[in-house]
Amino acid sequence: MYIRFLCLLIFTLCTCVNLVGQQKDVYIKAGQFYDSEKSVLLSNKAIHFRENEVEAIIDHKAIPADAATIDLSDCTVLPGLIDAHTHVLFTQDADVDFAEHSIHTLVMESDALRALRGAKRARSYLDVGITSIKDLGNSGQFLDVALRDAINEGSTAGPCIFASGPILAATGGQIYGVLPAHQHIIDGEYRIVKGADDAVNAVREHVNQGVDLIKICADNLPNRTLLSVNEMKAITETAHTYGLTVTAHCVTDQSAWNAITAGVDGIEHGFNIADTTLALMAKKKVFLVPTENSRAYMETYARLAGYAEDEREWIEYYMNNMEGRLKRAIANGVTIVAGSDNYTDIGVTAGQSSIDMLRAYLQAGMKPLDILQSATYLAAKSMNKEQRIGSLSPGAFADIIAVRGNLKEDFLATMDRLVFVMKDGEVYLDGRE
């Protein structure tokens, strides 16, 4: 009996010691601190965190003399970035047809291979300071949910994933040209909706698999099929009942208008969106993820896709159209959320390709701090996660990055000088000298 009591006492003492160790307070001393909610830079601030959560933002002079401190006083410290439109389980070469490659992926590659490739891509986001991503389908049957769970349990490294599961779409999804006898193959990549009642069931299936949000295709171009307003309304009403947001892929203006009328929370792409639709978005507080690419990205894409130099005049039209669309959205008061949609292999990592969105937004006329807010607080708010990610306020995860330089005057070069990355309280990059 005495021996059992002694063992219990030792176990209790060891447990208490471990808990104390786990609760160690750490302070990050920032040269400048980016308040993402207010979108301002503050001086002489420090981030107090314990384990993986922010406790408080304090002044330098309030740091205890004997505190464990990470000195980033020569850097600007900000929340980990968010890419709100990724497809981490899918990639293709620039000169490959999307539909053919999708079918090849579904019938010639195992889920295990696809997941392992996705895990490698996911790790690369941390290398560029992206600590959270919104993954929007083209991920098989909930492979995005599985990868999210593997990262959360520590089996592999990567950003925090907010997974949509298979995209809800009308007949054929986005995979075009499939003969009638083989349409069932598309079910491996999309959840095909067949009426309003089935739309409700589709959301329930996704809820049962643990998704974080719902993604729909309001149009399926180049397939001509599209979800009806009643189907989209059934999806949004059901998803909102379960506390999930709904975001809609839209290429045409009419499909965007229909999706907004049906109650979606966000529009992805919106390439051909009209001012009247943008005004409706602002009125209904529907966010826009304008998946922009920089001129350098488009030049690389065109070269890899096989366009000769004298065949690339379309790039100018594309850039002007995207720049004009973004400026009109901002002028109409639409909330802009940063997202890349960069699943094409252009010879760099997924993370490096993703971070190109910052360059694209700057080239389109957005101001540096507005870009950062779109890639932090506003991206988190679009998923109702602003209390946990996208900001460094009490209760938020310790997702923290630091850069060297002047964000307002030399934005791109400063963002390239990434010296520190922490995700969920764990340091992944420490390049301090």
C-alpha positions in Angstrom: 0.0 0.0 0.0 2.8 2.4 0.9 4.6 1.6 -2.4 1.5 2.3 -4.4 1.0 5.6 -2.5 4.6 6.6 -3.1 4.3 5.8 -6.9 1.1 7.9 -7.0 2.8 10.8 -5.2 5.8 10.7 -7.7 3.4 10.6 -10.6 1.4 13.6 -9.3 4.6 15.6 -8.7 5.9 14.8 -12.2 2.6 15.7 -13.8 2.6 19.1 -12.0 6.2 19.8 -13.1 5.2 18.9 -16.7 2.2 21.3 -16.6 4.3 24.1 -15.2 6.8 23.5 -18.1 4.0 23.5 -20.6 2.6 26.8 -19.3 5.9 28.7 -19.6 5.3 32.3 -20.6 7.2 33.6 -23.6 7.4 37.2 -25.0 8.2 38.2 -28.6 9.7 41.7 -28.7 8.7 43.4 -32.0 10.3 46.4 -33.7 6.9 47.1 -35.3 3.7 45.2 -34.7 1.0 44.8 -37.3 -2.5 45.1 -35.7 -4.5 43.3 -38.4 -7.9 44.2 -37.1 -7.2 47.9 -37.3 -4.6 47.5 -40.1 -2.0 49.8 -38.4 1.6 49.4 -37.5 2.5 50.0 -33.8 5.9 50.5 -32.2 7.4 49.1 -29.0 4.9 46.2 -28.7 5.5 42.7 -27.4 3.4 39.5 -27.8 2.9 37.5 -24.6 2.0 33.9 -25.4 1.7 30.7 -23.4 2.0 27.3 -25.1 0.1 28.0 -28.4 -2.1 30.9 -27.4 -1.6 34.6 -27.3 -2.2 36.0 -23.8 -1.8 39.8 -24.4 -0.1 42.5 -26.4 1.9 44.7 -24.1 4.5 47.5 -24.2 8.2 46.6 -24.2 8.7 48.0 -20.8 6.1 45.7 -19.4 8.1 42.5 -20.2 9.3 40.9 -16.9 13.0 41.2 -16.4 13.5 37.4 -16.1 11.1 36.5 -18.9 11.9 34.1 -21.8 12.1 36.5 -24.8 12.4 36.2 -28.5 14.0 39.3 -29.8 12.6 40.5 -33.1 13.1 44.2 -32.3 14.7 44.7 -35.7 11.7 43.2 -37.5 8.0 43.8 -38.2 5.9 41.1 -36.5 2.5 40.2 -37.9 0.0 37.3 -37.8 0.7 34.3 -40.0 -0.6 34.8 -43.5 -3.7 33.0 -44.9 -4.3 31.8 -48.4 -8.1 31.6 -48.7 -8.2 29.7 -52.0 -6.0 26.6 -52.4 -6.2 23.1 -53.9 -3.3 21.4 -52.1 -4.4 17.9 -53.2 -4.3 18.8 -56.9 -1.7 20.2 -59.3 -1.1 20.1 -63.1 1.4 21.2 -65.6 0.6 24.4 -67.6 0.4 22.6 -70.9 -2.0 19.9 -69.7 -5.7 19.9 -70.1 -7.6 20.2 -66.8 -10.3 17.6 -67.6 -7.9 15.0 -68.9 -5.6 15.5 -66.0 -8.5 15.3 -63.5 -9.6 12.0 -65.0 -6.0 10.7 -65.0 -5.8 11.6 -61.3 -9.0 9.9 -60.4 -8.3 6.6 -62.3 -4.5 6.3 -62.4 -3.4 7.6 -59.0 -4.1 6.2 -55.5 -5.5 8.3 -52.7 -2.3 7.5 -50.7 -0.1 8.9 -53.4 -2.2 11.9 -53.8 -2.3 12.5 -50.0 1.5 12.2 -49.8 2.1 14.7 -52.5 -0.4 17.0 -50.9 1.5 16.7 -47.6 4.7 17.8 -49.3 3.0 20.8 -50.9 1.4 21.7 -47.6 4.7 22.0 -45.8 5.9 24.6 -48.3 3.3 27.1 -47.2 5.0 27.4 -43.8 8.3 28.3 -45.6 6.8 31.5 -46.9 4.9 32.5 -43.8 1.4 31.1 -44.7 0.2 29.4 -41.6 -3.4 28.8 -42.6 -5.1 27.9 -45.9 -8.7 27.5 -47.1 -8.7 24.3 -49.3 -11.5 24.3 -51.7 -12.0 20.9 -53.3 -10.4 19.0 -56.2 -9.2 16.8 -53.3 -10.9 13.5 -54.0 -13.2 12.1 -51.3 -12.3 14.3 -48.3 -8.6 13.8 -48.6 -8.3 17.5 -47.5 -10.1 16.6 -44.3 -7.6 13.7 -43.8 -4.6 15.9 -44.4 -6.0 18.6 -42.1 -6.3 16.0 -39.3 -2.8 14.6 -39.9 -1.4 18.1 -39.6 -3.4 18.8 -36.5 -2.3 15.6 -34.8 1.4 16.3 -35.7 1.8 13.4 -38.1 3.0 15.8 -40.8 3.9 19.5 -40.9 1.8 22.1 -42.7 -0.5 25.1 -42.3 -3.8 24.9 -40.5 -6.2 23.6 -43.2 -9.9 24.7 -43.4 -11.3 22.0 -45.7 -14.4 22.1 -47.8 -14.4 18.5 -49.0 -15.8 17.8 -52.5 -17.2 20.8 -54.3 -21.0 20.7 -54.6 -21.9 21.1 -58.3 -24.4 20.5 -61.0 -24.2 17.5 -63.4 -20.7 17.1 -64.8 -19.0 19.4 -62.3 -16.0 21.2 -63.9 -14.7 18.1 -65.7 -15.8 18.6 -69.3 -16.1 16.2 -72.3 -16.8 13.0 -70.3 -19.0 10.5 -72.1 -22.3 9.4 -70.5 -21.1 5.9 -69.7 -18.2 7.4 -67.6 -19.9 10.2 -65.8 -19.7 8.2 -62.5 -16.0 8.9 -62.4 -16.7 12.6 -61.7 -18.4 11.5 -58.5 -14.9 10.8 -57.1 -14.0 14.5 -57.3 -17.3 16.4 -57.0 -20.6 15.9 -55.1 -23.1 16.2 -57.9 -26.4 17.8 -56.7 -29.7 16.7 -58.2 -32.4 18.9 -56.8 -33.0 21.0 -53.6 -33.7 17.9 -51.4 -30.5 16.3 -52.6 -28.6 19.6 -51.9 -29.7 19.3 -48.3 -28.4 15.8 -48.1 -25.1 16.8 -49.7 -24.5 19.3 -47.0 -25.4 16.8 -44.3 -22.9 14.3 -45.8 -20.2 16.9 -45.6 -21.1 17.9 -42.1 -20.8 14.2 -41.1 -17.3 14.1 -42.6 -16.2 17.1 -40.5 -15.7 19.8 -43.1 -15.0 23.4 -42.1 -17.0 25.1 -44.8 -19.0 24.4 -48.0 -17.8 25.2 -51.5 -20.2 25.2 -54.4 -19.9 25.8 -58.2 -22.5 28.3 -59.1 -21.4 27.7 -62.7 -19.4 24.8 -64.3 -17.8 26.5 -67.3 -16.9 25.3 -69.8 -19.7 22.8 -68.9 -23.0 24.6 -69.4 -24.6 23.1 -66.3 -25.2 25.2 -63.2 -26.9 25.0 -59.8 -30.3 26.5 -59.6 -31.1 29.3 -57.1 -33.3 26.9 -55.2 -30.5 24.3 -54.9 -28.0 27.0 -53.8 -30.6 28.3 -51.3 -31.1 24.8 -49.9 -27.3 24.5 -49.5 -26.7 27.8 -47.8 -29.7 27.5 -45.4 -28.6 24.0 -44.4 -25.0 24.9 -44.0 -25.8 28.0 -41.9 -27.9 25.8 -39.6 -24.7 23.8 -38.9 -22.6 27.0 -38.5 -20.7 26.6 -41.7 -20.1 29.3 -44.3 -20.7 28.8 -48.0 -18.5 30.2 -50.8 -19.2 30.0 -54.5 -17.0 29.5 -57.6 -18.3 32.0 -60.1 -17.1 32.9 -63.6 -20.1 34.6 -65.1 -21.9 37.6 -63.6 -25.2 35.9 -63.7 -24.0 32.9 -61.6 -22.5 35.3 -59.1 -25.8 37.2 -58.8 -27.7 33.9 -58.4 -25.4 32.7 -55.7 -25.6 36.0 -53.8 -29.4 36.0 -54.1 -29.3 32.4 -52.7 -27.4 33.6 -49.6 -23.8 32.6 -50.0 -21.2 34.2 -47.8 -18.5 34.6 -50.5 -17.6 34.6 -54.2 -14.5 33.0 -55.5 -13.0 34.5 -58.7 -15.8 36.7 -60.0 -13.9 37.3 -63.2 -16.7 38.9 -65.1 -18.6 40.5 -62.2 -20.6 43.7 -62.9 -20.8 46.8 -60.8 -24.5 46.1 -59.9 -23.5 42.6 -58.6 -20.6 44.2 -56.6 -23.0 46.7 -55.1 -25.3 43.8 -54.0 -22.3 42.0 -52.5 -21.4 45.1 -50.5 -25.0 45.4 -49.3 -25.2 41.8 -48.2 -21.7 41.8 -46.8 -20.6 39.0 -49.2 -16.8 38.8 -49.5 -14.8 38.4 -52.7 -11.7 36.3 -53.2 -10.2 37.7 -56.4 -7.7 35.1 -57.5 -5.2 37.4 -59.1 -1.9 36.5 -60.6 1.1 38.8 -61.2 2.4 39.7 -64.6 5.5 37.7 -64.0 3.4 34.6 -63.0 1.3 34.9 -66.2 4.4 35.3 -68.4 5.9 32.1 -66.9 2.6 30.3 -67.3 2.3 31.3 -70.9 5.8 30.1 -71.7 5.3 26.8 -70.0 1.9 26.4 -71.7 3.6 26.7 -75.1 2.6 30.1 -76.2 5.1 31.8 -78.5 6.2 35.3 -77.6 4.0 36.8 -80.4 1.0 34.8 -79.0 0.9 36.4 -75.6 -1.0 39.6 -76.3 -3.9 38.1 -74.3 -1.9 38.6 -71.1 -2.3 42.4 -71.3 -6.1 42.0 -71.6 -6.1 39.6 -68.7 -4.1 41.9 -66.5 -6.2 44.9 -67.3 -9.4 43.0 -66.7 -8.2 41.7 -63.4 -6.9 45.1 -62.2 -10.1 46.8 -63.2 -12.3 44.2 -61.5 -10.4 44.5 -58.2 -10.5 48.3 -58.3 -14.3 48.3 -59.0 -14.8 45.8 -56.1 -12.9 48.1 -53.7 -14.7 51.2 -55.0 -18.1 49.4 -54.3 -17.1 48.6 -50.7 -16.7 44.9 -51.2 -14.5 43.0 -48.6 -11.5 41.6 -50.3 -10.1 38.3 -49.1 -6.7 37.1 -50.3 -6.6 33.8 -52.2 -4.2 32.5 -54.9 -5.9 29.4 -56.6 -2.4 28.6 -57.9 -2.4 24.9 -58.5 -0.4 25.0 -61.8 3.2 23.8 -61.5 5.3 26.7 -62.6 8.6 25.3 -61.3 8.4 26.6 -57.7 6.9 25.2 -54.5 3.1 25.6 -53.8 4.0 28.1 -51.1 6.1 30.2 -53.4 3.4 30.1 -56.0 0.8 31.1 -53.5 2.7 34.1 -52.1 2.5 35.6 -55.7 -1.0 36.8 -54.8 0.7 39.6 -52.7 2.5 40.8 -55.8 -0.6 40.6 -57.9 -2.7 42.7 -55.5 0.0 45.3 -55.3 0.3 45.5 -59.1 -3.5 45.9 -59.2 -3.3 49.0 -56.9 -4.0 47.8 -53.4 -2.1 49.4 -50.6 0.4 47.3 -48.7 -1.4 47.3 -45.3 -4.8 46.6 -47.1 -3.2 43.6 -48.7 -1.9 42.3 -45.4 -5.4 42.8 -43.8 -6.9 40.8 -46.7 -4.4 38.0 -46.1 -4.9 38.0 -42.3 -7.8 39.4 -40.4 -10.3 39.6 -43.3 -9.5 36.1 -44.5 -10.0 34.8 -41.0 -13.3 36.7 -40.6 -14.6 35.3 -43.8 -14.6 31.9 -42.1 -15.7 33.3 -38.7 -12.3 32.4 -37.3 -10.9 35.9 -36.5 -10.7 35.1 -32.8 -8.3 32.3 -33.4 -6.3 33.1 -36.6 -5.5 36.1 -38.7 -4.9 38.4 -35.7 -2.7 38.5 -32.6 -5.2 39.2 -29.9 -5.8 37.4 -26.6 -7.1 33.8 -27.3 -5.7 33.6 -30.8 -3.3 30.9 -31.8 0.4 31.8 -31.7 0.7 32.0 -35.5 3.4 34.6 -35.9 5.8 35.7 -38.6 8.4 38.4 -38.9 9.9 40.3 -41.8 12.7 42.8 -42.2 12.3 46.1 -44.0 9.7 48.8 -44.6 6.3 47.4 -45.4 4.8 50.6 -46.6 7.7 51.8 -48.8 9.2 48.5 -50.0 6.4 45.9 -49.5 7.4 43.0 -51.8 11.1 43.1 -50.8 10.2 43.3 -47.2 7.8 40.3 -47.4 10.5 38.4 -49.2 12.8 38.9 -46.2 11.0 36.5 -43.9 13.1 35.7 -40.9 10.7 34.0 -38.4 7.7 31.7 -38.7 5.8 30.3 -35.7 2.7 28.2 -36.2 0.6 27.1 -33.2 3.4 28.0 -30.8 6.0 26.0 -32.7 8.9 27.7 -34.5 9.4 26.5 -38.1 11.9 29.2 -39.2 14.3 31.3 -37.1 16.6 33.2 -39.4 17.8 35.8 -36.8 21.5 36.4 -36.9 
